[in-house]
């Protein structure tokens, strides 16, 4: 005995034939397979708040900003 929760798709209104359910399932699976994979997120190498044009040209060797 199959319950309504055992099916992959559910018809909310009307009566769908098995062929119609198979067609919509094939379309959804094809669209899911054609979706591009997520590209990995590339993080910046430096903090975004560091503005090199605002820093003085020379830092002492014992500076904490090293």
Backbone bond lengths (Angstrom), bond angles and torsions (degrees), N, CA, C in turn:
res aa  C-N    CA-C-N  psi(-1)  N-CA   C-N-CA  omega(-1)  CA-C   N-CA-C  phi
1 X - - - 1.451 - - 1.523 108.74 -
2 X 1.308 117.82 125.68 1.459 121.60 179.22 1.518 109.62 -100.49
3 X 1.321 114.59 139.27 1.456 120.80 177.91 1.529 108.90 -100.94
4 X 1.324 116.04 164.70 1.464 120.55 180.00 1.527 111.29 -61.71
5 X 1.323 118.52 -28.78 1.468 121.02 -179.19 1.535 112.09 -77.34
6 X 1.345 118.00 -10.58 1.457 121.60 -179.30 1.529 112.83 -84.62
7 X 1.319 118.35 -9.90 1.455 121.07 -176.36 1.526 110.77 -94.12
8 X 1.312 114.87 155.71 1.460 120.81 -179.94 1.522 111.55 -79.65
9 X 1.318 117.25 -39.49 1.460 123.00 179.39 1.518 109.73 -118.94
10 X 1.340 113.72 151.94 1.457 118.77 177.87 1.525 108.28 -132.88
11 X 1.310 116.88 133.05 1.460 122.09 177.58 1.522 107.18 -87.09
12 X 1.334 115.83 119.67 1.459 120.75 -178.66 1.524 111.97 -79.54
13 X 1.319 116.11 -38.86 1.462 119.64 -176.41 1.521 108.68 -141.56
14 X 1.300 116.85 132.55 1.455 120.99 178.95 1.519 111.17 92.09
15 X 1.322 115.75 -172.09 1.463 122.51 -179.01 1.516 108.61 -125.32
16 X 1.296 116.93 117.29 1.465 121.34 178.33 1.515 109.41 -98.90
17 X 1.313 114.87 136.62 1.462 120.83 176.37 1.528 109.31 -76.65
18 X 1.309 118.89 158.11 1.471 120.86 178.15 1.523 113.00 -58.10
19 X 1.352 116.89 -34.28 1.462 119.61 178.54 1.529 111.20 -66.10
20 X 1.321 117.44 -37.23 1.458 121.40 178.37 1.531 111.21 -67.43
21 X 1.316 116.29 -40.88 1.464 119.60 176.69 1.520 111.32 -65.58
22 X 1.334 116.33 -38.11 1.469 119.65 177.73 1.519 110.72 -65.37
23 X 1.335 117.49 -39.01 1.463 120.92 -180.00 1.527 111.08 -65.37
24 X 1.313 118.14 -46.66 1.467 120.14 -179.51 1.527 110.85 -67.61
25 X 1.309 117.56 -33.65 1.468 120.27 176.01 1.522 110.69 -65.11
26 X 1.325 117.32 -41.98 1.469 120.94 178.79 1.521 110.74 -64.03
27 X 1.326 117.35 -39.88 1.468 120.56 179.37 1.524 110.35 -65.48
28 X 1.314 117.42 -45.37 1.468 120.70 -179.29 1.531 111.67 -64.45
29 X 1.315 116.83 -39.99 1.468 119.81 178.41 1.525 111.47 -67.81
30 X 1.332 117.47 -37.93 1.461 120.42 178.32 1.529 110.80 -65.98
31 X 1.322 117.08 -40.78 1.472 120.22 178.24 1.524 110.93 -66.10
32 X 1.322 116.86 -38.90 1.466 119.87 179.54 1.524 110.76 -66.89
33 X 1.323 117.43 -36.24 1.468 120.67 179.83 1.523 111.03 -73.27
34 X 1.329 118.03 -28.67 1.460 121.24 -177.70 1.525 112.38 -84.12
35 X 1.312 118.41 -11.37 1.462 121.10 -178.73 1.527 109.45 -66.71
36 X 1.324 117.98 133.90 1.469 119.75 179.36 1.524 111.02 -67.37
37 X 1.309 113.92 145.87 1.463 118.78 178.11 1.524 109.16 -71.96
38 X 1.308 115.00 154.87 1.457 119.24 179.44 1.525 109.72 -69.14
39 X 1.306 114.86 136.54 1.456 119.17 175.43 1.517 108.39 -85.13
40 X 1.309 117.81 143.93 1.460 119.49 -179.55 1.527 111.03 -64.88
41 X 1.292 115.34 144.30 1.460 120.73 -179.72 1.518 108.56 -77.66
42 X 1.342 115.27 126.22 1.460 119.97 179.25 1.521 108.26 -96.15
43 X 1.298 115.49 122.59 1.452 120.61 178.96 1.522 109.62 -90.06
44 X 1.330 117.72 145.27 1.464 119.70 178.82 1.528 110.54 -66.59
45 X 1.319 115.52 152.18 1.452 120.33 -178.16 1.523 111.77 -77.92
46 X 1.315 116.82 -27.25 1.455 121.38 178.48 1.511 109.48 -120.04
47 X 1.305 114.73 158.90 1.456 118.96 175.83 1.525 109.22 -64.63
48 X 1.315 116.85 141.88 1.445 121.35 -178.02 1.515 113.76 -69.27
49 X 1.317 117.10 -20.22 1.457 119.34 -176.95 1.518 112.80 -85.00
50 X 1.305 119.37 -5.85 1.459 121.36 -179.09 1.523 109.11 -84.85
51 X 1.299 116.95 113.51 1.458 122.51 -179.15 1.522 108.37 -107.86
52 X 1.315 117.37 104.84 1.455 121.31 -174.96 1.523 112.43 -66.28
53 X 1.327 117.72 -26.91 1.463 118.57 -179.17 1.536 111.45 -71.59
54 X 1.316 117.83 -13.92 1.458 120.73 179.35 1.525 113.04 -96.11
55 X 1.294 118.04 -5.45 1.463 120.42 -178.98 1.525 109.53 -89.82
56 X 1.340 116.64 147.50 1.466 118.97 176.85 1.530 110.17 -66.69
57 X 1.299 115.92 158.96 1.454 120.90 -176.52 1.515 114.67 -70.85
58 X 1.331 117.61 -21.88 1.457 120.37 -176.41 1.520 109.67 -126.62
59 X 1.337 114.83 137.61 1.465 121.02 172.62 1.512 107.41 -125.29
60 X 1.297 114.99 135.29 1.457 119.76 179.43 1.530 109.34 -66.54
61 X 1.325 118.08 148.19 1.470 120.93 -178.35 1.528 112.19 -60.80
62 X 1.321 118.28 -26.21 1.471 120.52 -179.02 1.524 112.33 -95.13
63 X 1.338 117.87 11.05 1.449 122.18 -177.46 1.516 110.49 -70.54
64 X 1.310 115.82 145.48 1.460 121.05 177.85 1.537 111.62 -74.77
65 X 1.327 117.59 -13.18 1.464 120.48 -178.18 1.542 112.19 -85.32
66 X 1.301 117.59 -1.75 1.425 126.67 -175.83 1.438 119.41 -30.09
